[in-house]
Amino acid sequence: MHKDEIKILQETNEDLRKELSEKNRKLEVEASLEKVRRRTMTMRNSDEMSEASSVLFRELSELGIKAIRTGVGIFDDVYTAMELWTTSVSDNKEVLQKLDYFSLYIHPVYEKLISSRQQQKAYAWTKLTGSQVKHYYQSMTAFITSQEEQIYNDEEYFYFFFFEKGTLNVVTDQALTDDECVVMIQFAHAFGMIYTRFLDLQKAESQTNEVLKEAALNKIRAEIASMRSADDLEHITPHIWKELIALGISFSRCGIFIIREDEQIVHAYLSTPEGKSLAVLHLAFDENETTAKMIECWRNKSVYKEQWNQEQFQNWVRSMYVQGHQSMSEYADTGSLFGSTKLNLHFIPFSQGMLYIGGQEVVVESEIELIKSLAETFSVAYTRYEDFRQLEDAKNKIELALSELKATQSQLIQSEKMASLGELTAGIAHEIQNPLNFVNNFSEINKELVDELKTELATGNMQLAIDIADTIKENEDKINHHGRRADAIVKGMLQHSRTSSGQKEPTDVNRLADEYLRLAYHGLRAKDKLFNAKIETNFDESLEKINVIREDIGRVILNLINNAFYTVHERQRLEGAGYEPTVTVSTAKQNGNVAIKVEDNGKGIPQEIMNKIFHPFFTTKPTGQGTGLGLSLAYDIVKAHGGELKVETTEEEGSKFIVEIPTS
C-alpha cells in the first residue's frame, strides 16, 4: 500500500476514534445528567436539595471532573443572600453534607456573583491561592451548619454555573477545561429547568395543602358553631381527630384541654386511638406533675412536650381512676389505650387551653405549625361558643327577670286599680243611693196602695181597684228600673276591680265616659266636701259602639278624669273663690277614629316634664298620693288598642288629653 494511502487511513482512523470518543463522552454526560434530573424531579421539599448535591458530586467524579466540593445554591434576592447545600468527601470516603445561609457580601468569591449575574454570564469563577484560601474558610466558619476538619489547598478554584434561581457550584484544586465548563453549563441548564418545575410543583402542593387545611379548619368552625351546651363539647374530639388526619399529621390520639383559671380546673376532652370520645376529665391544677407543667407552658404560650413509656402511661391511667375519674375504670388494668412502646405528648397552646396530640413519633416543626393553625381556629370558634353560652345564660336570666317583672307589673296594676276603686267608693255609694231611695220609696207607696186595693175590693168598687192596681204596676216598673240602675253600677265597679279578660266587646263610649265622670266627681266630693267643679259634657250621639276591652278603656277614662279633677282642685285650693274649676268630657269622630277628650282649666303641664309624664312611676303628686302608674298604664292600654294618647297643654291655662281609638 502506498505511503500516502496509509497516512490517509491513519488520519481517518484517528478522526473516527475522536468522533467515537466525543460521542461516548456525550453519552456519559447525558447519562450523568439523567441521574441528576431523575433525583431532582423526585424532590418534594428543599431539605432534599443536599441529596441532589450528593448525586451531582458523584456524577462529576464519574465524568472525571475532580471536585473538592460541589453544591447547589439558591439566591435570596430580597436580602442579597444565598442558601447553599454542599457535598464533599472526607479522608475515609464518607460523604459530608453541609447547609449554609449567608450574605453574598461575606466574601469577594460570592460578591462577584452579583455583577456576573447582572451581566447574564453563563458562569463566574475565582481563583484563591495561599493565605487567600485560609482566609476564605475562616470567613465562612460562622455559616457552616456541620463542620469537618478543614484542609487548606495551595490553590482552589471556585466555579458558579448560573440557572434562573441559583447556581451549581464546583470547587477544584485545578482549573476546569473549556469542555468541562461546557458540561457544567449543561448540568446547570438541566437543573434549572427541573428546579423551576420543582418550584411550580411545590407551589401547587402548597396551594392544595392550604385548601385542605382551610377545609379542615372550616369543618372545626362549623362543628363548634353548632355546639349549644357542654355536652356537645364532649363530642368534639372525634372531629378534631378527622381533621388532623386530613392535615396529614402523624398521631394516634388527641384531645382538648380547656384551662379555667377561675375554677383552678382543667377540663380534658380525650379520644381513644380509634378516634372516639374517651372521657372527660376534670383535673385540678395540682393533680399531677404533667398537668402542672402543661399549665405553666400554657401561661407562657409555649408548646409543651413529654415522652412516656407504657409503665408511665399505665400509672397515669390508674391514678386517674384512683382519684375518682370513673370513666377510666375499664382501662385501669389493661394496656389497650397505649398500643406502642412509647408515647410522645405534645400540647399546643391557644387562648383557652391546650390542643393535645399524642403518638409514637415526635411531631415535626412543620406539623406543629399546622396544629397551631387548628388550635387557633378552635380558639376563635370556642370564643364564639362561650359568647353564645353566656348570651344563653343572660337570655335565661332576662326571661326570668321579665317573668318576675310581669308578675310585679300585674300586682302594681291591680294595686292601681284598687286604689282608683277606693277613690270611686264614695261616688259609687252616692250613685247607688239614688236608685235605692227610689226603690225604698216606691216600695213604701206600694204597701199603702195594696192596703187601699184590699179595701176597695171589699166594698166592691172594681174600677177604683183597677186604677190602684195599675198604679202599683207603674211603681213596680220604676222599682225594676232603679234596681237595674243599681245593678249596672255594681257590675261596673266589679269590672273595674277585676283582672282584664282581654276580650273586646261592642261598647258605648258615650255611656262609659258619662258613667265614670259622675263616679269620679262624686268620689272626690265625698272625700272633700269643699270641692266643687263645673262639669261639661259634649258627647257625639252619632257614634256607634266600638270593639274595645271595656274595663281597660274605662280605666283610661277614669284616670284622665281623676287627674283633671285633681289639678283643678289644686288650683282652686291655691287661688280661692275667684277661680271656677271646670272639667269637660267630650267625644267625637276624628281622623277616622273615635276621640275621647278630657279637658281641664288647671295649671297646665310644665314643658320640662312633658317628655316624662307617660313614664312609669313618674308623678307630680305628693308622696303617698300617687303611684305614677296611672298615665303609663293608660298609654300602654291605648297603644294595645292600636290607638294614640296625646296631650295638649298651656301653662296657667289647662290641659287636654285626647284618646284616639280606631273604629275597626
Sequence and secondary structure as in RCSB ss.txt:
>XXXX:A:sequence
MHKDEIKILQETNEDLRKELSEKNRKLEVEASLEKVRRRTMTMRNSDEMSEASSVLFRELSELGIKAIRTGVGIF
DDVYTAMELWTTSVSDNKEVLQKLDYFSLYIHPVYEKLISSRQQQKAYAWTKLTGSQVKHYYQSMTAFITSQEEQ
IYNDEEYFYFFFFEKGTLNVVTDQALTDDECVVMIQFAHAFGMIYTRFLDLQKAESQTNEVLKEAALNKIRAEIA
SMRSADDLEHITPHIWKELIALGISFSRCGIFIIREDEQIVHAYLSTPEGKSLAVLHLAFDENETTAKMIECWRN
KSVYKEQWNQEQFQNWVRSMYVQGHQSMSEYADTGSLFGSTKLNLHFIPFSQGMLYIGGQEVVVESEIELIKSLA
ETFSVAYTRYEDFRQLEDAKNKIELALSELKATQSQLIQSEKMASLGELTAGIAHEIQNPLNFVNNFSEINKELV
DELKTELATGNMQLAIDIADTIKENEDKINHHGRRADAIVKGMLQHSRTSSGQKEPTDVNRLADEYLRLAYHGLR
AKDKLFNAKIETNFDESLEKINVIREDIGRVILNLINNAFYTVHERQRLEGAGYEPTVTVSTAKQNGNVAIKVED
NGKGIPQEIMNKIFHPFFTTKPTGQGTGLGLSLAYDIVKAHGGELKVETTEEEGSKFIVEIPTS
>XXXX:A:secstr
  HHHHHHHHHHHHHHHHHHHHHHHHHHHHHHHHHHHHHHHT  SGGGHHHHHHHHHHHHHHTT   SEEEEEEE
ETTTTEEEEEEEEE TT  EEEEEEEEEGGGSHHHHHHHHHHHTT SEEEEEEETHHHHHHHHHHGGGBSS    
   SEEEEEEEEETTEEEEEEESS   HHHHHHHHHHHHHHHHHHHHHHHHHHHHHHHHHHHHHHHHHHHHHHHH
T  SHHHHTT HHHHHHHHHHTT   SEEEEEEEETTTTEEEEEEE TTSSEEEEEEEETTS HHHHHHHHHHHT
T  EEEEEEHHHHHHHHHHHHHTT GGGGGGTT  TTT SSEEEEEEEEETTEEEEEEESS   HHHHHHHHHHH
HHHHHHHHHHHHHHHHHHHHHHHHHHHHHHHHHHHHHHHHHHHHHHHHHHHHHHHHHHHHHHHHHHHHHHHHHHH
HHHHHHHHHT HHHHHHHHHHHHHHHHHHHHHHHHHHHHHHHHHHHHS      EEE HHHHHHHHHHHHHHHHH
HH TT   EEEEE  TT   EEE HHHHHHHHHHHHHHHHHHHHHHHHHHGGG   EEEEEEEEETTEEEEEEEE
 SS   GGGGGGTTSTT   S TTS  S HHHHHHHHHHHTT EEEEEEETTTEEEEEEEEE  
